Every structure is written in structure tokens, then in C-alpha cells.
């Protein structure tokens, strides 16, 4: 049989990182197309209020999805470590425990998501001209949230064993479907925010179905055997130990963005729409560092499981260099071509101007993100998820909220609010560099031999 998984415990490190990261980057690119196409379509064909509504729902959606994704990260680390250690029985138990856990999370996320819509929109001080559209988009999205959760489950399993290609293929198909359905529902059927929401949900369900079918047909020990789907106590304990801190960090960080969004909302629907568009462009620019971070987690996890800490450390060094180079290039392109990029999303000058201001203020600080993403991923790869979580909570939640409160009290305006993200990135990277230098991966037991 043709093997689609990848053993990263031997061979050229550069090639492993690039081979794994490129499909991941393309996958993240198409994943961003979901909500980006929604924003583009409503901005060009519906109006800035609808665009603001779709763009401003991100913090609420990410609060719920981020919590579940954190547990998926924990599962991926456990699976990659058992795969690297060639623990076939343990690998199978971890996979089936992850499936059972995802069923529970899907049910909980659907119910909780519907309950928090109105309170969260009110908490963000959403303007009345945006409130109805935001509520409608969120209601439809949370009704179909199981699609994205099961896709994350399946792609996490495959990526943990080094297969980033099949998740990419399914993601491309669903992203193309989302684009087609957006245009069909809005232009042909005359739908508005509800049309782009249904397009997103149906596309995510397709990706989930495809990846679950693939795992069900997989002959390897990481394939799903539905009769074996149950909670294994030891696997669940390890998944929660690694994933729960990441879940809490993701959810709280996303929730803290609700506060940031409330500051943005203060400037009106044009600023909301401009900020929403900037967020989509920003997400595309940061795709390389995210994909390299994910590859470093898998690389470190496999090599740590194979008792090769020296090789794992070398992978972290190379991943950091790759992320810096790619981020600098893309950051410069976004900075220079800010106006043409904004023109793609909106014909309204006030929206465009706000977006350009966000881009020019934030993009010079992109390099700071490289260190916190790569080092956090590496620490999770060796099972150290608690301290990266604490550091990110301090930097992205506590510090950022204190910063915003102080700037507001001092009467600072738009620029100060826009700088809320960069100051958090810088603090987080500084603390994670210190943590990594003192980690078990760097200062581990001497008994662990480095590869010759």
C-alpha cells in the first residue's frame, strides 16, 4: 500500500518541515476562504452593515471552536507521540477516544452556541444596525458547528501521523463549494447573511463527511473502527492533560477578543467592517507561520517519542528560521498593497480607509508572532502545554485588557486600540523564549542521546 503518513524521526529535517508545512499552508489558505468569501460577497453585494455583521462574529465563534480545537491539539500530540514510539495499540485507543470525545463536544457546542448569541452580541455593544444580521449568521453557524469540529478531529489524526495532504484535498473541495454556494445563494436566490452562513455550514459538513469516510477506510492503526469508539481512561487523561490547557487558552483568548471587538464597535459600522476585512487579510498573511508551527509540533512530538531530543531541537531552530523568512516577505507585500487588497472586499471608501490604517499599524510587528507560535508548538510537542497556556493568557488576555483599559482611561484613540495586538505578541514571545530555553527539550536528562 502507498503510505501517506510520514515518519519524521529520520531523514532531512528541512525537507520534512517543508513537505509537511506546504500542504498545511495551502489547507489553511482554503480554510480562510470560508469566512473570507462570506465577508467579500456581502461587502460587494449586500452592504457594509452585513459585512460588519459577518466580520464581527469571529470572536464569538472562535471562543467555542477554539475550546474544542485545543482538545484536538492535545489529541494530536498524544497520537503523534504514540505513532513515533510505534505503540500501535495505544495509538488506536487514542484515536477512538478522540472520536468519542468529539461527539460529546459537538453536542455541547451546538447547545451552548445557541444560548450565548444574544448575550455575547449585547456584551460587545453591537450596533443596532448590525445586531439582527449578526444574530442570524451565528444561529445558522452554531446549528451546523459539528461539521468543523469533526473535520478538525479527522485532520488532526491524519496530521499527527504526518499526513497533511488528504486533509488539504478535502478542504479545497469544501472551500470551492463554499464559494460557489455563496454566489448562488446571494446572487441567484437573493439571500443575504443567511445565504453565506448556510454556504459555510454545508461546506464544512462536506469536509467532515469526507475525512470521516477516509479514516473509516484507513487500514493503519490510526484508522477509525466504529465498533471500537469508546473512551479509554488513560488516553483521555493524557489528551485532557495536554489539550485542556490549550482549550482554556484558546477559548479565553478568543473571548478576550470580544472585549477588543467592543472597542472597535465604538467607532461604528465602517470601522467594524474595515477591521473585519483587515482580519481576513491578516489571517492569510500569517498562514505560513501557523503551518510551520503545526509541523514543528508534530516533528517535535514524533522525535520526542522516539527519544531524539537533539533532532527535535534542531527542528525547532529550522522551523523558526522558516517562519521568520516567510512572514517578513508576506508582511511587506500586505503593507505595500494594502489599498488594492481592501478594494477587493469593499467599494466603500470609509471601510477601505479603516482597513488600510489597521494594516499599516500592525504588519510591522508580524515577526514577533513567529517566536510565540513556534516555541509554543514545540513545547506542546513534548507535552508541556500548561506554561504556554499560562503565558498566552497573561499576554493575550490579562495584559491586553489592562492595556486597553488604561489607554481608554487616558483618552487614547484609534491607534492605541490597533496596537493592542502587537504589544501582546511582543510580551508573549519574550516570555516563551525564556520558557523554551529552560524547558525539558533544551535542558532535558543527559541520558537522552542526540542523533549522531
ROMI-116369 format. One record per residue (C-alpha): residue number from 1; x, y, z. Coordinates in Angstrom, 1 decimal, m for minus. Example, Ala and Ser with C-alpha at 12.3 -4.5 7.8 and 13.67 -1.06 7.14 Angstrom:
2
resi|x|y|z
1|12.3|m4.5|7.8
2|13.7|m1.1|7.1
***
This chain:
452
resi|x|y|z
1|0.0|0.0|0.0
2|1.1|3.6|m0.6
3|1.9|5.2|2.7
4|0.5|8.7|3.3
5|1.8|9.1|6.8
6|5.3|10.4|7.5
7|7.9|9.2|9.9
8|9.8|12.4|10.9
9|12.3|10.6|13.2
10|14.8|10.2|10.4
11|15.8|11.9|7.1
12|16.4|15.6|6.2
13|14.8|18.0|8.7
14|14.3|20.8|6.2
15|12.5|18.5|3.8
16|10.3|17.1|6.5
17|9.3|20.6|7.7
18|8.6|21.9|4.1
19|7.0|18.7|3.0
20|4.6|18.9|5.9
21|4.1|22.6|6.1
22|3.3|23.4|2.4
23|0.1|21.2|2.3
24|m0.8|22.6|5.7
25|m0.3|26.2|4.4
26|m2.5|25.5|1.4
27|m5.0|23.9|3.7
28|m5.1|27.0|5.9
29|m5.4|29.1|2.9
30|m8.5|27.4|1.8
31|m9.8|27.3|5.3
32|m9.6|31.0|5.5
33|m11.6|31.2|2.3
34|m14.7|30.1|4.3
35|m15.4|33.3|6.2
36|m13.3|35.4|3.9
37|m15.5|34.7|0.9
38|m18.5|35.4|3.1
39|m17.1|38.8|4.0
40|m16.2|39.6|0.4
41|m19.6|38.6|m1.0
42|m21.7|40.5|1.5
43|m19.3|43.5|1.2
44|m19.6|43.7|m2.5
45|m23.3|42.7|m3.0
46|m25.1|43.4|0.3
47|m23.6|46.3|2.2
48|m21.3|47.4|5.0
49|m23.8|46.6|7.8
50|m23.9|43.0|6.6
51|m20.2|42.9|6.1
52|m19.7|44.2|9.7
53|m22.1|41.6|11.0
54|m20.2|38.7|9.4
55|m16.8|40.1|10.3
56|m17.6|40.8|13.9
57|m18.9|37.3|14.7
58|m15.3|35.9|14.7
59|m14.6|36.3|18.4
60|m17.8|34.6|19.4
61|m17.3|31.7|17.0
62|m13.7|31.3|18.0
63|m14.5|31.2|21.7
64|m16.5|28.0|21.1
65|m14.5|26.4|18.3
66|m11.2|27.4|19.9
67|m12.0|25.5|23.1
68|m12.8|22.3|21.1
69|m9.7|22.9|18.9
70|m7.5|22.9|21.9
71|m8.6|19.4|22.9
72|m8.0|18.4|19.3
73|m4.4|19.7|19.7
74|m4.0|17.6|22.8
75|m5.3|14.5|21.0
76|m2.9|15.2|18.1
77|0.1|15.4|20.4
78|m0.8|12.1|22.1
79|m1.4|10.4|18.7
80|1.9|11.7|17.3
81|3.9|10.6|20.3
82|2.4|7.1|20.2
83|3.0|6.9|16.5
84|6.6|8.0|16.9
85|7.0|5.3|19.7
86|5.4|2.7|17.4
87|2.8|2.0|20.2
88|0.1|0.6|17.8
89|m2.4|m0.4|20.5
90|m2.0|2.9|22.3
91|m2.3|4.8|19.0
92|m5.6|3.0|18.2
93|m7.0|3.8|21.7
94|m6.1|7.4|21.4
95|m7.8|7.7|18.0
96|m11.1|6.2|19.2
97|m11.1|8.2|22.4
98|m10.7|11.3|20.3
99|m13.7|10.3|18.2
100|m15.9|9.7|21.2
101|m14.8|13.0|22.8
102|m15.7|14.9|19.6
103|m19.3|13.5|19.6
104|m19.7|15.0|23.1
105|m18.1|18.3|22.2
106|m20.3|18.7|19.1
107|m23.5|18.3|21.1
108|m22.3|20.7|23.8
109|m21.0|23.3|21.3
110|m24.3|23.3|19.4
111|m26.4|23.9|22.5
112|m24.0|26.4|24.2
113|m23.5|28.3|20.9
114|m27.2|29.0|20.5
115|m27.6|30.1|24.1
116|m24.8|32.7|24.1
117|m25.6|34.5|20.9
118|m27.7|37.4|22.2
119|m25.8|37.9|25.5
120|m22.5|38.0|23.6
121|m23.7|40.4|21.0
122|m25.0|42.7|23.7
123|m21.8|42.4|25.6
124|m19.8|43.5|22.6
125|m22.1|46.6|22.3
126|m23.0|45.6|18.8
127|m24.7|48.5|17.0
128|m28.4|48.1|16.3
129|m28.0|48.3|12.5
130|m25.8|45.2|12.7
131|m27.4|43.2|15.5
132|m30.1|41.3|13.5
133|m27.7|40.1|10.8
134|m25.0|39.1|13.4
135|m27.6|37.0|15.3
136|m28.9|35.3|12.2
137|m25.4|34.4|11.0
138|m24.4|33.0|14.4
139|m27.6|31.0|14.8
140|m27.1|29.2|11.5
141|m23.4|28.7|12.1
142|m23.8|27.1|15.5
143|m26.6|24.8|14.2
144|m24.0|23.2|11.9
145|m20.9|23.6|14.1
146|m20.4|19.8|14.2
147|m19.0|19.9|10.7
148|m16.0|22.0|11.6
149|m15.4|20.0|14.8
150|m15.4|16.6|13.0
151|m13.2|18.0|10.3
152|m10.7|19.2|12.9
153|m10.9|15.8|14.5
154|m10.1|13.9|11.4
155|m7.4|16.2|10.1
156|m5.8|16.3|13.5
157|m5.5|12.5|13.4
158|m4.0|12.4|9.9
159|m1.6|15.3|10.6
160|m0.4|13.6|13.8
161|1.0|10.8|11.7
162|2.4|13.1|9.1
163|m0.4|13.1|6.5
164|m1.2|16.7|5.7
165|m2.2|16.0|2.1
166|m5.6|14.4|2.4
167|m7.0|17.0|4.8
168|m5.8|19.6|2.3
169|m7.6|17.9|m0.6
170|m10.9|17.8|1.4
171|m10.5|21.4|2.5
172|m10.0|22.6|m1.1
173|m13.2|20.8|m2.2
174|m15.3|22.3|0.6
175|m13.8|25.8|0.2
176|m14.7|25.7|m3.5
177|m18.2|24.5|m2.7
178|m18.5|27.4|m0.1
179|m17.5|29.9|m2.8
180|m20.0|28.5|m5.3
181|m22.8|28.4|m2.7
182|m22.1|31.9|m1.5
183|m22.6|33.3|m5.0
184|m25.6|31.0|m5.7
185|m27.4|31.9|m2.5
186|m26.7|35.6|m2.6
187|m26.8|36.4|m6.4
188|m29.2|33.8|m7.7
189|m31.5|33.3|m4.7
190|m31.4|36.8|m3.3
191|m30.4|35.7|0.2
192|m28.2|37.9|2.4
193|m26.3|37.0|5.6
194|m28.4|33.8|5.9
195|m27.1|32.7|2.5
196|m23.4|33.0|3.3
197|m24.0|31.3|6.7
198|m25.7|28.3|5.1
199|m23.0|28.1|2.5
200|m20.3|27.9|5.2
201|m22.2|25.2|7.2
202|m22.9|23.0|4.3
203|m19.3|23.2|3.1
204|m17.9|22.3|6.5
205|m20.2|19.3|6.8
206|m18.9|18.0|3.4
207|m15.3|18.2|4.6
208|m16.3|16.4|7.8
209|m18.0|13.6|5.9
210|m15.1|13.1|3.5
211|m12.5|12.9|6.2
212|m14.5|10.5|8.4
213|m15.1|8.2|5.4
214|m11.3|8.3|4.7
215|m10.4|7.4|8.3
216|m13.0|4.6|8.3
217|m11.4|3.1|5.3
218|m7.8|3.5|6.5
219|m6.1|0.2|7.2
220|m3.4|1.6|9.5
221|m3.7|1.6|13.3
222|m4.9|5.2|13.2
223|m8.0|4.3|11.2
224|m11.4|4.5|12.8
225|m13.2|1.2|13.7
226|m16.6|2.4|14.7
227|m17.3|m0.6|17.0
228|m14.2|0.4|19.0
229|m15.3|4.0|19.6
230|m15.2|4.5|23.3
231|m13.3|6.4|26.0
232|m10.0|4.9|27.1
233|m9.3|6.3|30.5
234|m5.5|6.6|30.1
235|m5.8|8.2|26.6
236|m8.5|10.6|27.8
237|m6.3|11.6|30.8
238|m3.4|12.4|28.5
239|m5.5|14.2|26.0
240|m7.0|16.4|28.7
241|m3.6|17.0|30.4
242|m2.2|18.4|27.2
243|m5.3|19.6|25.4
244|m7.3|21.2|28.3
245|m4.8|24.0|28.9
246|m4.7|24.7|25.2
247|m8.6|24.7|25.1
248|m8.8|27.1|28.0
249|m6.1|29.3|26.5
250|m7.8|29.3|23.1
251|m11.3|30.0|24.5
252|m10.2|32.7|26.9
253|m8.0|34.4|24.2
254|m10.9|34.3|21.8
255|m13.2|35.7|24.5
256|m10.8|38.4|25.2
257|m11.1|39.5|21.6
258|m14.8|40.1|22.4
259|m13.5|43.0|24.5
260|m11.3|44.2|21.7
261|m14.2|44.0|19.3
262|m16.3|46.1|21.7
263|m13.7|48.8|21.4
264|m13.8|48.5|17.6
265|m17.6|48.7|17.6
266|m17.4|52.0|19.4
267|m16.1|53.6|16.2
268|m19.2|52.4|14.2
269|m20.1|50.0|11.4
270|m17.5|51.4|8.9
271|m14.7|50.7|11.4
272|m16.2|47.3|12.2
273|m16.3|46.4|8.5
274|m12.7|47.7|7.9
275|m11.4|45.8|10.9
276|m13.2|42.7|9.8
277|m11.6|42.9|6.3
278|m8.2|43.6|7.9
279|m8.6|40.5|10.0
280|m9.1|38.3|6.9
281|m6.0|39.8|5.2
282|m4.1|39.3|8.4
283|m5.1|35.7|8.6
284|m3.9|35.0|5.1
285|m0.5|36.7|5.8
286|0.0|34.6|9.0
287|m0.7|31.2|7.3
288|3.0|30.2|6.8
289|3.9|30.7|10.5
290|0.8|28.8|11.6
291|1.5|25.9|9.3
292|5.2|25.8|10.3
293|4.1|25.9|14.0
294|1.9|22.9|13.4
295|4.6|21.0|11.6
296|7.0|21.7|14.5
297|4.6|20.3|17.0
298|4.3|17.0|15.0
299|8.0|17.0|14.3
300|8.9|17.5|18.0
301|6.2|15.1|19.2
302|7.5|12.2|17.0
303|11.1|12.8|17.8
304|10.5|13.2|21.5
305|8.5|9.9|21.4
306|11.5|8.3|19.6
307|13.9|9.6|22.3
308|15.7|12.0|19.9
309|15.7|15.4|21.7
310|18.7|16.7|19.8
311|16.9|16.2|16.5
312|13.8|17.8|17.9
313|15.7|20.9|19.0
314|17.3|21.2|15.5
315|13.8|21.1|14.0
316|12.7|24.0|16.2
317|15.6|26.1|15.1
318|14.9|25.4|11.4
319|11.2|26.0|11.9
320|11.8|29.4|13.5
321|14.0|30.5|10.6
322|11.5|29.4|8.0
323|8.7|31.2|9.8
324|10.6|34.5|10.0
325|11.6|34.5|6.4
326|8.1|33.8|5.1
327|6.4|36.2|7.5
328|8.7|39.1|6.6
329|8.1|38.6|2.9
330|4.3|38.4|3.2
331|4.1|41.3|5.7
332|5.9|43.6|3.3
333|3.5|42.6|0.5
334|0.5|43.3|2.6
335|1.9|46.6|3.8
336|2.7|47.8|0.3
337|m0.5|46.6|m1.4
338|m2.9|47.5|1.4
339|m5.3|49.6|m0.7
340|m5.7|47.1|m3.6
341|m6.3|44.3|m1.1
342|m9.0|46.4|0.7
343|m10.6|47.2|m2.7
344|m11.3|43.5|m3.2
345|m13.6|43.4|m0.2
346|m15.5|46.7|m0.3
347|m16.3|49.6|m2.6
348|m16.9|52.0|0.3
349|m14.1|54.4|1.0
350|m14.7|54.7|4.7
351|m14.4|51.0|5.1
352|m11.2|50.9|3.0
353|m9.5|53.7|4.9
354|m10.1|52.0|8.3
355|m8.7|48.7|6.9
356|m5.6|50.4|5.5
357|m4.9|52.1|8.8
358|m5.1|48.7|10.7
359|m2.7|47.1|8.2
360|m0.1|49.9|8.3
361|m0.1|49.9|12.1
362|0.0|46.2|12.8
363|2.0|44.5|10.0
364|5.5|45.8|11.1
365|5.1|43.7|14.2
366|4.5|40.3|12.5
367|7.9|38.9|13.2
368|7.1|38.8|16.9
369|4.4|36.2|16.2
370|7.0|33.8|14.8
371|8.6|33.2|18.1
372|5.5|32.7|20.2
373|3.9|30.3|17.6
374|7.0|28.1|17.0
375|8.1|27.8|20.6
376|4.6|27.2|21.9
377|4.2|24.5|19.3
378|7.5|22.9|20.3
379|6.6|22.9|24.0
380|3.3|21.2|23.3
381|5.1|18.6|21.2
382|6.9|17.4|24.4
383|3.7|17.6|26.4
384|4.4|20.9|28.1
385|1.0|22.6|27.4
386|0.4|24.3|30.7
387|3.1|27.0|30.6
388|2.5|28.1|27.0
389|m1.2|28.4|28.0
390|m0.4|30.5|31.1
391|2.0|32.7|29.1
392|m0.6|33.3|26.3
393|m3.3|34.0|28.8
394|m1.1|36.6|30.5
395|m0.1|38.2|27.2
396|m3.2|38.0|25.1
397|m5.9|38.3|27.8
398|m4.7|39.9|31.1
399|m2.1|42.3|29.7
400|m4.1|43.2|26.6
401|m7.2|44.1|28.6
402|m5.2|46.1|31.1
403|m3.6|47.9|28.2
404|m6.9|48.7|26.6
405|m8.4|49.8|29.8
406|m5.5|52.2|30.5
407|m5.5|53.6|27.0
408|m9.2|54.2|27.2
409|m8.9|55.9|30.6
410|m6.1|58.1|29.1
411|m8.4|59.1|26.2
412|m6.3|57.4|23.6
413|m7.9|56.8|20.2
414|m7.9|54.5|17.2
415|m4.1|53.9|17.0
416|m3.8|52.8|20.6
417|m6.6|50.3|20.1
418|m5.0|49.0|16.9
419|m1.7|48.4|18.8
420|m3.4|46.1|21.4
421|m2.4|43.0|19.4
422|1.3|43.9|18.7
423|2.0|44.7|22.3
424|0.6|41.3|23.4
425|2.6|39.5|20.7
426|5.9|41.0|21.9
427|5.3|40.2|25.5
428|4.2|36.6|24.7
429|7.3|36.0|22.5
430|9.6|37.3|25.2
431|8.1|35.0|27.9
432|8.0|31.9|25.6
433|11.7|32.4|24.5
434|12.6|32.3|28.2
435|10.4|29.3|28.9
436|11.7|27.3|25.9
437|15.3|28.0|26.9
438|14.5|26.4|30.3
439|12.4|23.5|29.0
440|13.0|19.8|29.2
441|13.7|19.8|25.5
442|16.7|22.1|26.0
443|17.8|21.1|29.5
444|16.5|17.5|29.5
445|18.1|14.5|31.1
446|21.6|13.7|29.7
447|20.5|10.1|29.2
448|18.6|11.2|26.2
449|21.2|10.9|23.4
450|21.2|13.3|20.5
451|21.3|11.8|17.0
452|24.7|11.3|15.5
***
